[in-house]
Amino acid sequence: ITILSNTDTRGVKTVYLPKVFKWHAKDFGADKSEVLAFCAQFVPEALASELRGLIAAGATVRIKYQDFDWRRRPYGRPP
């Protein structure tokens, strides 16, 4: 999970998540705030704090999805 520190001209923060979060979106939350809260449980405290801060501030967040690296799966690409 990566948070782009710089915001765009409209003050929008960009959070980069693995593409699996897009494929299984309903498993991670009903909206962006729930997805960020879910992620905050599993990342280092500094990043979790930043995610919780974005939620608490009601910040405008754009989620972008990183390509999934099938080579990292122990059994390769699914059929």
C-alpha atoms as an extended CHARMM CRD file, in Angstrom:
* protein
*
        79  EXT
         1         1  ILE       CA              0.0000000000        0.0000000000        0.0000000000  PROA      1               0.0000000000
         2         2  THR       CA              1.3740000000        3.3480000000       -0.9890000000  PROA      2               0.0000000000
         3         3  ILE       CA              0.0500000000        6.8180000000       -0.2760000000  PROA      3               0.0000000000
         4         4  LEU       CA              1.1780000000        9.4880000000       -2.6660000000  PROA      4               0.0000000000
         5         5  SER       CA              2.3380000000       12.2390000000       -0.3610000000  PROA      5               0.0000000000
         6         6  ASN       CA              1.6730000000       15.0150000000       -2.8050000000  PROA      6               0.0000000000
         7         7  THR       CA             -1.8790000000       15.9710000000       -3.4470000000  PROA      7               0.0000000000
         8         8  ASP       CA             -3.1190000000       17.1770000000       -6.7820000000  PROA      8               0.0000000000
         9         9  THR       CA             -4.3010000000       20.7370000000       -7.3290000000  PROA      9               0.0000000000
        10        10  ARG       CA             -7.7160000000       19.8870000000       -5.8970000000  PROA      10              0.0000000000
        11        11  GLY       CA             -6.2440000000       18.4380000000       -2.6850000000  PROA      11              0.0000000000
        12        12  VAL       CA             -6.9270000000       14.8270000000       -3.6050000000  PROA      12              0.0000000000
        13        13  LYS       CA             -4.6670000000       12.1700000000       -2.0380000000  PROA      13              0.0000000000
        14        14  THR       CA             -3.9300000000        9.0520000000       -4.0570000000  PROA      14              0.0000000000
        15        15  VAL       CA             -3.6970000000        5.6530000000       -2.3460000000  PROA      15              0.0000000000
        16        16  TYR       CA             -2.2520000000        2.7590000000       -4.3470000000  PROA      16              0.0000000000
        17        17  LEU       CA             -3.5410000000       -0.6980000000       -3.4660000000  PROA      17              0.0000000000
        18        18  PRO       CA             -2.8550000000       -4.1400000000       -4.9300000000  PROA      18              0.0000000000
        19        19  LYS       CA             -5.3150000000       -4.9940000000       -7.6980000000  PROA      19              0.0000000000
        20        20  VAL       CA             -6.7830000000       -7.7940000000       -5.5620000000  PROA      20              0.0000000000
        21        21  PHE       CA             -8.5830000000       -5.0000000000       -3.6650000000  PROA      21              0.0000000000
        22        22  LYS       CA            -10.4240000000       -4.1510000000       -6.8790000000  PROA      22              0.0000000000
        23        23  TRP       CA            -11.1930000000       -7.7410000000       -7.7910000000  PROA      23              0.0000000000
        24        24  HSD       CA            -12.6590000000       -8.4930000000       -4.3470000000  PROA      24              0.0000000000
        25        25  ALA       CA            -13.8300000000       -4.9930000000       -3.3970000000  PROA      25              0.0000000000
        26        26  LYS       CA            -16.8600000000       -6.0990000000       -1.3650000000  PROA      26              0.0000000000
        27        27  ASP       CA            -14.6150000000       -8.1790000000        0.9020000000  PROA      27              0.0000000000
        28        28  PHE       CA            -12.7070000000       -5.0990000000        2.0600000000  PROA      28              0.0000000000
        29        29  GLY       CA            -15.4870000000       -2.5980000000        2.7190000000  PROA      29              0.0000000000
        30        30  ALA       CA            -18.5490000000       -0.8820000000        1.3470000000  PROA      30              0.0000000000
        31        31  ASP       CA            -16.7960000000        2.4140000000        0.6140000000  PROA      31              0.0000000000
        32        32  LYS       CA            -13.3350000000        4.0050000000        0.4720000000  PROA      32              0.0000000000
        33        33  SER       CA            -13.2690000000        4.7950000000        4.1910000000  PROA      33              0.0000000000
        34        34  GLU       CA            -13.9620000000        1.1730000000        5.0880000000  PROA      34              0.0000000000
        35        35  VAL       CA            -11.3040000000       -0.0390000000        2.6650000000  PROA      35              0.0000000000
        36        36  LEU       CA             -8.7400000000        2.3440000000        4.1670000000  PROA      36              0.0000000000
        37        37  ALA       CA             -9.7260000000        1.2740000000        7.6920000000  PROA      37              0.0000000000
        38        38  PHE       CA             -9.3020000000       -2.3670000000        6.6820000000  PROA      38              0.0000000000
        39        39  CYS       CA             -5.8470000000       -1.6420000000        5.2680000000  PROA      39              0.0000000000
        40        40  ALA       CA             -4.8280000000        0.2740000000        8.3940000000  PROA      40              0.0000000000
        41        41  GLN       CA             -5.0380000000       -2.9600000000       10.3900000000  PROA      41              0.0000000000
        42        42  PHE       CA             -2.2370000000       -4.6120000000        8.4150000000  PROA      42              0.0000000000
        43        43  VAL       CA              0.3640000000       -1.9480000000        7.6610000000  PROA      43              0.0000000000
        44        44  PRO       CA              3.1370000000       -0.3850000000        9.7660000000  PROA      44              0.0000000000
        45        45  GLU       CA              1.8780000000        2.0890000000       12.3630000000  PROA      45              0.0000000000
        46        46  ALA       CA              3.1110000000        5.2020000000       10.5410000000  PROA      46              0.0000000000
        47        47  LEU       CA              1.1130000000        4.2940000000        7.4450000000  PROA      47              0.0000000000
        48        48  ALA       CA             -1.8820000000        3.1600000000        9.5170000000  PROA      48              0.0000000000
        49        49  SER       CA             -1.8710000000        6.5160000000       11.2820000000  PROA      49              0.0000000000
        50        50  GLU       CA             -1.8540000000        8.3420000000        7.9530000000  PROA      50              0.0000000000
        51        51  LEU       CA             -4.7430000000        6.2170000000        6.6720000000  PROA      51              0.0000000000
        52        52  ARG       CA             -6.7680000000        6.8340000000        9.8420000000  PROA      52              0.0000000000
        53        53  GLY       CA             -5.9980000000       10.5500000000        9.5270000000  PROA      53              0.0000000000
        54        54  LEU       CA             -7.3660000000       10.6320000000        5.9860000000  PROA      54              0.0000000000
        55        55  ILE       CA            -10.5500000000        8.9240000000        7.1810000000  PROA      55              0.0000000000
        56        56  ALA       CA            -10.9780000000       11.2180000000       10.1960000000  PROA      56              0.0000000000
        57        57  ALA       CA            -10.4210000000       14.3430000000        8.1010000000  PROA      57              0.0000000000
        58        58  GLY       CA            -12.9140000000       13.2100000000        5.4930000000  PROA      58              0.0000000000
        59        59  ALA       CA            -10.1600000000       13.7360000000        2.9400000000  PROA      59              0.0000000000
        60        60  THR       CA            -10.8720000000       13.2580000000       -0.7260000000  PROA      60              0.0000000000
        61        61  VAL       CA             -9.0370000000       10.0700000000       -1.6400000000  PROA      61              0.0000000000
        62        62  ARG       CA             -8.5310000000        8.4720000000       -5.0230000000  PROA      62              0.0000000000
        63        63  ILE       CA             -7.7350000000        4.7630000000       -5.0140000000  PROA      63              0.0000000000
        64        64  LYS       CA             -5.6030000000        3.4340000000       -7.8410000000  PROA      64              0.0000000000
        65        65  TYR       CA             -4.7530000000       -0.1990000000       -8.2590000000  PROA      65              0.0000000000
        66        66  GLN       CA             -1.2890000000       -1.5990000000       -8.8670000000  PROA      66              0.0000000000
        67        67  ASP       CA             -0.7570000000       -4.4460000000      -11.2860000000  PROA      67              0.0000000000
        68        68  PHE       CA             -0.7830000000       -7.8410000000       -9.6530000000  PROA      68              0.0000000000
        69        69  ASP       CA              2.5040000000       -9.7280000000       -9.8450000000  PROA      69              0.0000000000
        70        70  TRP       CA              1.5370000000      -13.3090000000      -10.6000000000  PROA      70              0.0000000000
        71        71  ARG       CA              5.1440000000      -14.4200000000      -10.0730000000  PROA      71              0.0000000000
        72        72  ARG       CA              4.7360000000      -13.7890000000       -6.3370000000  PROA      72              0.0000000000
        73        73  ARG       CA              2.0800000000      -16.4840000000       -6.0780000000  PROA      73              0.0000000000
        74        74  PRO       CA              3.6840000000      -19.8120000000       -5.0900000000  PROA      74              0.0000000000
        75        75  TYR       CA              1.6170000000      -21.7120000000       -7.6520000000  PROA      75              0.0000000000
        76        76  GLY       CA              1.5400000000      -19.1890000000      -10.4950000000  PROA      76              0.0000000000
        77        77  ARG       CA             -1.3140000000      -17.7850000000      -12.5280000000  PROA      77              0.0000000000
        78        78  PRO       CA             -4.7810000000      -19.3210000000      -12.0950000000  PROA      78              0.0000000000
        79        79  PRO       CA             -6.2080000000      -21.3500000000      -15.0020000000  PROA      79              0.0000000000
